[in-house]
Amino acid sequence: MKGNVRADRLPADLSLTPTPPPVTVIQEPLDGGLPLDPPPLGAAPAPQEQGFLFDPPPLGAAPAPQEQAFLPGLDPALQGPAPLHLAGVAPYGSWSAPSPAERRARWWRALAAFAIAAASVIFVVAIAARAIAARMPGVTAEAFAMTPVSRALLLASRSARDGAAAKVLVAPEVFARWQGSTPPPAIRHDGYASIRGGVLFTPDSFRPTGSSYDLLLHFHGNTQLVRESAEVAGLNAAVAVINLGIGSGAYEDLYAQPGVYESLLADIDRALAQRGLPTPRLRRVALSSWSAGYGAVAKILELRRGTDTLDAILITDGIHCGFAPEQPSGLNTLQLASFARAAQLAASGQLLFTITHSEIDPIAYASSSATASYLLGAAAGHPVEREPARDAPPHLRLRAAEGAVSKKLEKQMIPTTEASLGGLHVRGFRGNTPEHHMAHLLQMASTVLPELVERWREGGDPLPQGP
């Protein structure tokens, strides 16, 4: 009200104060972030600075013009500013799909490039095959009548076999499969592998063509001598040699335990795999022994489960037994029962059973000559009269035998008698000294092994499975 006095004693103006004009407050984004009050949905945002818009128009749509264009019927104030573009640069999203004609042209160009590359490879292979053929004897006209690729494969396979330069082009096993054959495994022939009670050799004569193999399992004797004997005879088999002691009792005791023989065969499979034979599979077995080793063979024949294919038995001066006066032969035939059954099978041609013996009489037990005569009679069903021997085997000098016996004491194998019934062969040799006895081991490559080599080369009938 008018009439009030101010502090300076002057009258105060109490008239109405005029209302100030409205103030528009513009809120900027905080720290470059979102505005405090975002625009309503659907409204175009006002750009802070001139720049590009990163929301491309739909594919195939006409690009927005540089200037502001208002849509008819819509308030221009509600329309956002026109998007900005660089001069002379097509707006984002202006790609268009190629035409069908352009797609066909691209496809034909790719096909032509592939054809040129394939033709180049075939041309190079054909030239290489012809160059190799010019250096290889025995290429027939039929080979040149083949297609270039087939001819190249054939020549490269021969090159891989013969060690020619083309061996590096293709792996030999690939061509072996292509030709329908299996490449021979890479077997180690040096040294040996340890097995239970002995060693396993893969001699130079052992050349399996696949995973199947034959086995010579020998009991008692110099290991290197048995290996060299197999090589000299040309036996294509793995060779295992078991040594357990001097007398036959050690061999009988061990192999009288069921399953020991089968466990040994499994051990041999493992050792052969280590020496390069893939997935070994036993085909045929030949049991061999010298002197006291016959004890193992007797028990194996008695107790084997028949999971193996026993095809041959080779005994060199070594089958013995006790005496039984009540028997017509005077021998304890129960100790010879397993050998007698094998002799009957051999006489019928079902396996090879060959025996050599000396003239030694041990006195305390039956000689190898007496037991051989008994086995001949057991196989024939009556006593068999032996004939005088005709030919002496060749005398071999093996390197492994140089330290086994003195040259002055080394004995020749002089045959005396012989008899055969089917696959059962018995041969007697002169001599009754330890050196004569040793000669049966030293000369096994000229006496018993040639018969086995011949049988396995031609293929023999194996012993039926079972005990």
Secondary structure, DSSP 8 states (H G I E B T S, - for coil): -TT-B-TTSSB---S--------------GGGS--SS---TT-----SSS-B--S---TT-----SS----TTS-GGGS----B--TTS--TT------HHHHHHHHHHHHHHHHHHHHHHHHHHHHHHHHHHHHSTT--HHHHTS-HHHHHHHHHHHHHHHT-GGGGTS-HHHHHHHTT---------SS-EEETTEEEE--TT---SSSEEEEEEEESS-HHHHHHHHHHHT--SEEEEE---SSHHHHHHHHTSTTHHHHHHHHHHHHHHHTT-SS-EEEEEEEEEEGGGHHHHHHHHHH--S-S-EEEEEEES-----B-TTSTTSB-GGGGHHHHHHHHHHHTTSSEEEEEE-S---SSS--HHHHHHHHHHHHHTS----EE----------GGGTTTS-TTT-----EEEEEEETTEEEEEE---SHHHHHHHHHTHHHHTHHHHHHHHHH------S--
